[in-house]
Amino acid sequence: MQHKRWLGILFFFVVPSFVPSWAGAEGASANVTVLGQLPNVEMVRISPSSKYLALVRTNGERLVIKVFGMTEKAYVYGGQVAGQKLRAMKWVDDERLLIETSTTALPPAGLIGARREWFGGQVVNVKTKRDVPLTFTVKDTPTLNVLGSLTAVRRVKDRNVIFAEGYFQSNHTFIPGLFTVDPDSGASRLIAEAHGGYASWLIDADGTVRAALEYDQSNKKWSLRVRKDGWLSVVATGVASIDVPQLAGLTDDPNVAVLEDVDEGIQVYKRLSLVDGSILGEYEPGRGMSRLFTARLSPRIIGGFDSAAEQLTFFDAGTQQAWSSIRGVDPGAHLQWISNSDDFRQWVVAVTSATEGYGYHFFDLDTRHGSKLMDIYDGLPAIAERRAISYKAADGLTIPAILTLPPGREAKNLPLVVLPHGGPEARTTPNFDWWPEALALEGYAVLEPNFRGSTVSLAQVQAGYGEWGQKMQTDLSDGVRELVKQGKVDAKRVCIVGASYGGYAALAGPTLDPGVYRCAVSVAGISDMGRFLDWINSKHLGYDNLAARYFERFAAAKGPDDQHLRDISPVHHVANVTVPILLIHGKDDTVVPFDQSEVMRDALTKAGKSVEFVTLKGEDHWLSMGATRRQMLEATVNFLKANNPPD
């Protein structure tokens, strides 16, 4: 569900990259050096008419935005991103780029609260080389120049205008509002506000706000508004503790929107009348889709993605045929749609294959020409094989997974690293991933299970409710037992590594499910669930909040003092630990606080257990910086080699 963005991004996102190099544990191997750095190039974006190609180049810790002129056959713009973390980049029109960045800081002057990630934006004109910051102004009213979750571009009176969520003061508190921003001057205007807390807006192609879905997390009430007689009037209300309905976009009928909802445990897409707010039945093209996506300049739904089948579908027959023709160029490769021109005649696709490696490719359907643009990682000579597999959990639930195998080694009695994803409401995909790739190239098989709670389907997510630290955990060790049974891995050479929720699972392995793993590495993992929920509530000033309810649902808990949280918290079960543990945590983590690793270290040390602790100075929850990402990967690989040698 889209409401997850309101949780403050609780997922650990890994950035999408060699012949094996099984050297000793001292120093960094060539694989770690290459894959520990930030990608050489990322965020490749085709301008609307394919006039330009924008991308981000990395040189150490320097990020440089470069724009290549397709006619000039040369770079026409270059600008460095300094002092900020680059989060997103999109074209406003053929000459202007919208850049979204963030920084970790305390709240602006006049506000109270903990350090968090604050987002901002600016528009870069690639012709004039002029930068315009996104600012929000309301006459005689304080505002925050902080970017919310929404940025969209619409064509208004023959020019492209930015629509963005900002914050302004109302009744002595700051609330979200929808602003229009002129991409040349930066001048903004408030056009809608969130009544009650959070809101998502449906903005038509001409810039008209057709509908709004608002949610007040304190009283759990949502309201749906549609434009009637020039006003956004309430047409439906409801109560939702967590699963809040969302506006997914418009159908081909401009008076019919699509509402994403959960009915009796089933994810459904409903056709919503924008005339009177009535439900018109199911949106048939959305059936089976876990996510729908819209056009660049309008909210019209153009396709969907089926997570379970890993299948991307465009609803327009011509666009789908174009995508199918691109996929057919190399049937054995794995393709990721990255960017396209507005007419879908030019595409940028990330391709992973044994012959092409891992890089960005450009496809021009007008000239019937396709070519590799560049490698995403410099110095990547080979690609580890990633297999989609599945196995049965102890209770019979099917667990899809990805198994990455070390190149040049037979899949027999291999050392194994179990690498659970973050979230937990996320999923592992066949896409290239630098972390399992690096571990495989050091000689380890890597198992990434989509345990219950994973977003391969809503049913899989729901199977995880109440199973945090229980079946969500044994789903991992059930995978180990299956691979051992098949003879692919050695039961005596298994370790567990993970970040965020995966970091929790790495700690729960030797504490709650002992006897399976030879060592464990936790990156930014939760060790004390009660303490964590206390921290979540303190961020919300003690009020009932969506984030706490989200974790309580997975943990089957009724508040931070629930005894059950002690039962599933690794910090309270260190007596069970018989293997070495490595803790790694970013000092600027605003999602899982640094003290979660500190209290685990102290408990392990007091109990006389083997523990190491690595602090990533200035790093956030997402390993956004190259130096500390490499520090994490080098520490992990050296720890694995010392405690579970790959040879």
MOCORFEN-V816628 format. One record per backbone hydrogen bond with DSSP energy under -1.0 kcal/mol. NH is the residue of the N-H (numbers start at 1). CO is the residue of the C=O. Records with the same first field share a line. If there is no record, write none. Layout:
NH=CO ; CO
This chain:
4=1
5=2
6=3
7=4
8=5
21=441
23=21
33=29
34=30
35=31
36=32
40=376
41=376
42=56
45=54
47=52
50=47
53=68
54=45
55=66
56=42
57=64
58=40
59=62
62=59
64=57
65=79
66=55
67=77
68=53
69=74
70=51
73=69
76=67
77=67
79=65
81=63
85=102
87=100
88=100
90=98
92=96
93=96
97=124
98=90
99=122
100=88
101=120
102=85
103=118
105=116
111=108
116=105
118=103
120=101
122=99
123=132
124=97
125=130
126=95
129=125
132=123
134=121
141=138
144=167
146=144
147=119
148=165
152=163
154=161
155=205
156=159
161=154
162=181
163=152
164=179
165=150
166=177
168=175
169=142
170=173
173=170
175=168
177=166
178=192
179=164
180=189
181=162
182=187
186=182
189=180
191=178
192=178
194=176
198=215
200=213
202=211
204=208
207=204
210=202
211=202
212=225
213=200
214=223
215=198
216=221
220=216
221=216
222=238
223=214
224=236
225=212
226=233
227=210
228=231
231=228
233=226 ; 231
235=224
236=224
238=222
240=220
244=242
246=260
248=258
250=299
251=256
256=253
257=272
258=249
259=270
260=246
261=268
263=266
266=263
268=261
270=259
271=281
272=257
273=278
274=255
277=273
280=271
283=269
284=282
286=283
287=284
289=286
290=305
291=305
293=303
295=300
301=250
302=293
303=293
304=313
305=291
306=311
310=306
311=306
313=304
315=302
320=316
321=317
322=318
323=319
324=320
325=321
326=322
327=323
328=324
329=326
333=330
334=352
336=350
338=348
339=348
341=346
342=48
344=341
347=363
348=339
349=361
350=336
351=359
352=334
353=357
357=353
359=351
360=374
361=349
362=371
363=347
364=369
365=345
369=364
371=362
373=360
374=360
376=358
387=403
389=401
391=399
393=397
396=393
399=391
401=389
402=448
403=387
404=446
405=385
409=406
412=410
413=487
414=488
416=493
417=445
418=495
419=447
426=424
434=15
437=433
438=434
439=435
440=436
441=437
443=440
444=439
445=415
446=404
447=417
448=402
450=400
451=449
453=460
454=451
455=426
461=457
462=458
463=459
464=461
465=462
466=553
467=464
468=554
470=467
472=467
474=470
475=471
476=473
477=473
478=474
479=475
480=476
481=477
482=478
483=479
484=480
485=481
486=482
487=484
488=483
489=483
490=414
493=490
495=416
496=519
497=418
498=521
500=523
502=499
504=500
505=501
506=502
507=503
508=504
509=505
512=508
513=508 ; 509
518=494
520=580
521=496
522=582
523=498
524=584
532=528
533=529
534=530
535=531
536=532
537=533
538=534
539=535
541=538
542=537
543=540
549=545
550=546
551=547
552=548
553=549
554=550
555=551
556=552
557=552
562=559
565=562
567=563
568=564
569=566
571=527
572=569
573=570
576=573
577=574
581=610
582=520
583=612
584=522
585=614
587=616
588=619
589=586
596=593
597=594
598=594
599=595
601=597
602=598
603=599
604=600
605=601
606=602
607=603
608=605
609=604
612=581
614=583
616=585
619=616
629=625
630=626
631=627
632=628
633=629
634=630
635=631
636=632
637=633
638=634
639=635
640=636
641=637
642=638
643=639
644=640
